[in-house]
Amino acid sequence: MAIMVRDLPPEERPREKLLLYGAAALSNAELLAILLRSGTKKKSVLRIAEEILAHIKEQGLSGMVHISVPELAKIDGIGRVKAATLQAAIELGRRLSMQQAARIEVINGPADVAHYAMPRYRFEQKEHFAVLLLNTKNHVLGMPEVSVGSLSASIVHPREVFRAAIDYAAAAMILLHNHPSGDPTPSREDIAVTERMVKAGKIMDIPVLDHVVLGHERFTSLKEKGLIH
């Protein structure tokens, strides 16, 4: 017989536990259970939450960003309403992290670049190449996206990159892109594209200050690696 949440001591029930100890004290399954609110006659809400986490175990919790409403609704005990509730909560979290990143107005180094761009790109499943455009005092003017797909010289062309810089009247730029694998180690293609952009920047008098590769909560600066001169 399945153990239901109502059978647990009050202090062990997710909602009551949150009220007593705060959200940080709850497991991922318990937080999901609060959003789901109820289980079925044969399955507790905690069990359903655990099945969601098992469904995305290969990606980890970040897999919640990409799971669709129809995919969630296939899990026994979750209908379209509960699936929509979960997606709404995920989107709120995503928007909050992006809003916090937007408070960074001046770029003082690669860590600032990572903090600014990570909320936008950390969960993407394809490579996205963007340029962080700066004025003479390193204030952020914008972060237009140039291409989506595997990074190569044929996809990322100086024409598109510097057109964006001219549109924003940028004084300098920082290249950035994500590695969906989570490993921010620069590839040969990353280095080749960087070298091409640095040369173009010298001709256009819009210097490329760095190229930051984003991984999962990690980043690599090609400038710090000595790959930009």
C-alpha positions in Angstrom: 0.0 0.0 0.0 1.4 3.4 -1.0 2.2 5.8 1.8 0.4 9.1 1.2 1.5 12.5 2.3 -1.4 12.7 4.7 0.0 9.6 6.5 3.3 11.4 7.3 3.9 13.3 10.5 2.9 17.0 10.0 6.5 18.2 10.1 7.5 15.8 7.3 4.8 16.9 4.9 6.3 19.2 2.2 4.1 22.2 2.6 4.3 22.2 6.4 8.0 21.5 6.3 8.5 24.6 4.1 6.5 26.7 6.5 8.6 25.5 9.4 12.1 25.4 8.0 12.0 27.4 4.7 12.2 26.3 1.1 15.9 25.6 1.2 15.3 22.7 3.6 13.2 20.8 1.1 14.4 18.2 -1.5 13.8 18.7 -5.2 11.0 16.1 -4.9 9.4 17.9 -2.0 9.4 21.2 -3.9 7.8 19.6 -6.9 5.2 18.0 -4.7 4.1 21.4 -3.4 3.6 22.6 -7.0 1.7 19.4 -7.9 -0.4 19.8 -4.8 -2.0 16.3 -4.9 -1.4 12.8 -6.0 -3.8 10.0 -7.1 -5.7 7.4 -5.1 -2.9 4.9 -5.7 0.1 7.2 -5.8 1.3 9.9 -3.4 2.3 13.3 -4.8 5.8 12.7 -3.5 6.0 9.5 -5.6 4.8 11.4 -8.7 7.5 14.1 -8.1 10.1 11.4 -7.8 9.0 9.9 -11.1 9.4 13.3 -12.8 13.0 13.5 -11.5 13.6 9.9 -12.6 12.4 10.9 -16.1 15.1 13.7 -16.4 17.8 11.9 -14.4 20.3 12.0 -17.3 20.1 15.8 -17.6 19.6 16.5 -13.9 17.2 19.2 -12.6 18.1 21.4 -15.6 16.1 18.9 -17.7 12.9 20.5 -16.4 13.6 23.5 -18.6 13.2 21.4 -21.8 10.4 19.0 -20.8 7.2 19.9 -22.6 3.6 19.9 -21.3 2.7 16.8 -23.4 5.8 15.0 -22.2 5.0 15.8 -18.6 1.4 14.8 -19.0 2.4 11.3 -20.1 3.6 10.6 -16.5 0.9 8.9 -14.6 -0.7 11.3 -12.1 0.1 14.5 -14.1 -2.4 16.1 -16.4 -2.2 19.2 -18.5 -3.1 21.5 -15.6 -0.3 20.2 -13.4 2.2 20.2 -16.3 1.3 23.8 -17.0 1.8 24.7 -13.4 5.3 23.2 -13.4 6.2 25.0 -16.6 4.9 28.3 -15.2 7.1 27.9 -12.1 10.2 27.1 -14.3 9.6 30.1 -16.5 9.3 32.4 -13.4 12.6 31.1 -12.1 14.3 31.6 -15.5 13.0 35.2 -15.7 14.1 36.0 -12.2 17.7 34.8 -13.0 17.7 36.9 -16.2 16.5 39.9 -14.4 19.2 39.6 -11.8 21.8 39.2 -14.5 20.5 42.4 -16.2 21.6 44.4 -13.2 25.2 44.0 -14.2 25.8 47.2 -16.1 29.6 47.3 -16.3 31.9 44.5 -17.4 35.2 44.3 -15.5 36.2 40.8 -16.5 35.1 37.4 -17.8 33.3 36.5 -14.5 31.0 39.5 -15.2 30.4 38.2 -18.7 29.5 34.8 -17.4 27.1 36.1 -14.8 25.5 38.3 -17.4 25.0 35.6 -20.0 24.7 32.4 -18.1 21.0 32.7 -17.2 20.2 33.1 -20.9 22.3 30.3 -22.2 23.0 27.7 -19.5 20.2 25.4 -20.5 20.3 25.7 -24.3 20.7 22.4 -26.2 22.4 24.0 -29.2 25.4 26.3 -29.4 24.4 30.0 -29.5 26.9 32.6 -30.5 26.4 36.2 -29.2 28.4 39.4 -28.8 28.4 41.5 -25.7 28.7 45.0 -26.9 30.3 47.7 -24.8 30.8 51.5 -24.8 34.1 53.3 -24.0 33.5 52.8 -20.2 32.7 49.0 -20.6 29.0 49.6 -20.0 26.8 47.0 -21.6 25.0 48.2 -24.7 23.4 44.9 -25.7 24.0 41.2 -26.3 22.6 40.4 -29.8 22.7 36.8 -30.9 24.6 36.1 -34.2 24.1 32.4 -34.9 22.7 29.2 -33.6 24.4 25.9 -34.3 27.9 24.3 -34.2 30.5 27.1 -34.1 32.5 27.4 -37.3 33.9 30.1 -39.5 31.2 29.5 -42.1 28.4 30.1 -39.6 29.9 33.0 -37.6 31.0 35.6 -40.2 32.7 38.9 -39.2 30.1 40.7 -41.4 27.3 39.7 -39.1 29.3 40.3 -35.9 30.5 43.7 -36.8 27.2 44.8 -38.3 25.7 44.3 -34.8 28.6 46.3 -33.3 28.0 49.2 -35.7 24.2 49.1 -35.1 24.9 49.6 -31.4 27.7 52.1 -31.9 29.9 49.8 -29.8 33.5 50.8 -28.8 34.5 47.2 -28.1 33.0 43.7 -27.9 33.3 40.4 -26.1 32.4 37.2 -28.0 30.6 34.5 -26.2 28.9 31.2 -26.8 27.7 28.2 -24.9 28.8 24.5 -25.0 25.6 22.3 -24.4 27.9 19.5 -23.2 28.6 21.6 -20.1 32.4 21.5 -20.7 33.7 25.1 -21.5 37.0 23.9 -22.9 37.6 25.9 -26.2 37.6 23.8 -29.3 39.9 24.3 -32.3 36.9 25.9 -34.1 36.4 28.3 -31.1 40.0 29.4 -31.4 39.9 29.8 -35.2 36.8 31.9 -35.0 38.3 34.0 -32.3 41.4 34.7 -34.3 39.4 35.7 -37.3 37.2 38.1 -35.2 40.3 39.6 -33.5 41.8 40.4 -36.9 38.6 41.9 -38.2 38.3 44.0 -35.0 41.7 45.5 -35.5 40.7 46.5 -39.1 37.3 47.9 -37.9 38.8 49.6 -34.9 36.3 47.8 -32.6 38.6 45.6 -30.5 37.6 42.1 -29.4 38.5 42.0 -25.8 37.7 38.4 -25.0 35.8 35.3 -26.0 34.0 33.6 -23.1 32.8 30.0 -23.5 29.9 29.1 -21.2 29.5 25.6 -19.7 27.3 24.3 -16.8 28.1 26.8 -14.0 31.6 27.1 -15.5 33.2 29.3 -18.1 36.5 29.7 -19.9 38.1 33.0 -21.0 40.2 32.7 -24.1 41.9 36.0 -23.0 42.9 34.4 -19.7 44.2 31.4 -21.6 46.5 33.6 -23.6 44.7 32.9 -26.8 43.8 36.5 -27.6 46.6 39.1 -28.2 
